[in-house]
Amino acid sequence: MRRVTPALVLGVTALLATPFAAQASPGHGGGDAHTDSFGTKAVYQPEQNSRSYQKVPAGFAPVFTENVSRHGSRSATDSTDGDLILALLDKAQAEGQLTAKGREFGPKAQALEAAMSTVGYGNLSARGKEEIHDTAVRMAKRLPTLFASIAKKKEPIDVVSSGQGRAVDSANLYGAALAQTDPDLTSLIGTTRTDKDLLYFHKADGGAAYRDYIANDQRLATTLKTLTDQPKTHRAARDVLKKLFKPAFVDRITAGEFASIGTDVEAATAVYNLYAIAPAMSEESPGAKGWGMDRYISAADADWFGYVSDTEDFYEKGPGFADSDITYRMAGVLLDDFFKKAEAERDGTSDLGAELRFTHAEEIIPLAALMGLPGSTQGVTAKHPYTYATNSWRGADVAPLGSNIQWDVFRKGSTYLVRMLYNEKETAFKAGCRPVSKGSKFYDLNELERCFGRTASNG
């Protein structure tokens, strides 16, 4: 366990003097900064239309594809947030302490909770199922000659998941969607198998050191407390609660009168979490018109709680502290599998046509950091902690619901090229990897092996 030094706390505190307005700059995706407020609960959108992809170098044809995908949009994993805020709303209602919006919010929160209970907590929503289906269809459309060849040569398509329900369901839906694009693929798509070591590594044997870090590292605990439990968080919490409760009742929550139910920050976070999950459940809303949860939390407060959520994910799953790779080292097993499958295609030791993997944010985020994907390249120090102003990492960009990383392998003679898609956007490999030509998104597989330090013993 590391000792926390005064310099750490002073460094963090100094950075927090930066106004949040300056911190709330758009993420690396360059989209609407307010999207950041959803963090890793942001719903999926492909980041590029395949019509704008670079042309495949002359003479090369696709021979293999592989991906890893986070499950699609889902319901909340449990009813904790709804239970907390509804308990406070019940107390306030009995005492006549609800605002007009508070009287509106209660029934909406109850309806959202009922919808999530019907879907099943933690299960794919209708939107999530659609995201996965559509992503599979776009893959097939991007690589028509590959899938035609797979069907003709009867090459197997391997499907593997973490074994968790929503990942298994995503895998099955993805395979079914591919089969719909070409019925000749149906018999080639394998039954979804489970590999926890590969796709749930944060809970497997390979994640033991990581779990110890999360549970016991004092520097992590102090940094998170300093960054998330600061005066701005309590002010934002009060702003959120004032929309629902009359001032006197907010004062009582803040004073801890209802601590057995939840603190001011816990109550406001519950409201934020319902706001954040609502888009994932949009198809289950009345008339599929959406839940309108943005009426009950201002954009500024949603952005702040989004930052708080991103802070936790950044330090616990992402680039984290610059002097440590504990949060992402364990993703090596997944990166290694990407290389092994591509190398097996090159070496003629596998007859697979495609490898499809389905997992969770806890695996996508560290893999992005390990690979140096956009937004995941910059760790932080005690003196310069994570803020939106100084770091481009955003959960909504790095690992939204349905996020995916794909490698397409192309062959010409004995040369094999790899193109990477990150959330369906052509993406360069990390700094130091040389593409086949300046500005190209295609890389020789041998060059990638060099760049990532793979040796004969790795393969």
Salt bridges, closest charged atoms under 4 A:
ASP36 OD2 - ARG394 NE 3.32
GLU66 OE1 - ARG357 NH2 2.65
GLU95 OE1 - ARG252 NH1 2.65
GLU104 OE1 - ARG295 NH2 2.78
GLU131 OE2 - ARG127 NE 3.42
ASP134 OD1 - HIS133 ND1 3.05
ASP158 OD2 - ARG193 NH2 2.72
ASP217 OD2 - ARG2 NH1 3.43
ASP229 OD2 - LYS225 NZ 3.02
ASP229 OD1 - HIS234 NE2 2.66
ASP251 OD1 - ARG238 NH2 2.40
GLU257 OE1 - ARG252 NE 2.90
ASP264 OD2 - HIS234 ND1 3.14
ASP303 OD1 - HIS34 ND1 2.76
ASP313 OD1 - LYS317 NZ 2.62
ASP323 OD1 - ARG219 NH2 2.83
ASP325 OD1 - ARG329 NH1 2.55
ASP336 OD2 - LYS340 NZ 3.28
ASP336 OD1 - ARG454 NH1 2.64
ASP337 OD1 - LYS341 NZ 2.80
ASP337 OD2 - ARG357 NE 2.98
GLU343 OE2 - ARG454 NE 2.95
ASP347 OD1 - ARG346 NE 2.86
GLU355 OE2 - ARG193 NH2 3.71
GLU363 OE2 - HIS202 ND1 2.57
ASP397 OD2 - HIS28 ND1 3.75
ASP408 OD2 - ARG419 NH2 2.80
GLU424 OE1 - ARG138 NE 2.73
GLU424 OE1 - ARG142 NH1 2.89
GLU447 OE1 - ARG434 NH2 3.45
GLU447 OE2 - ARG450 NH2 2.72
GLU449 OE1 - ARG346 NH1 2.91
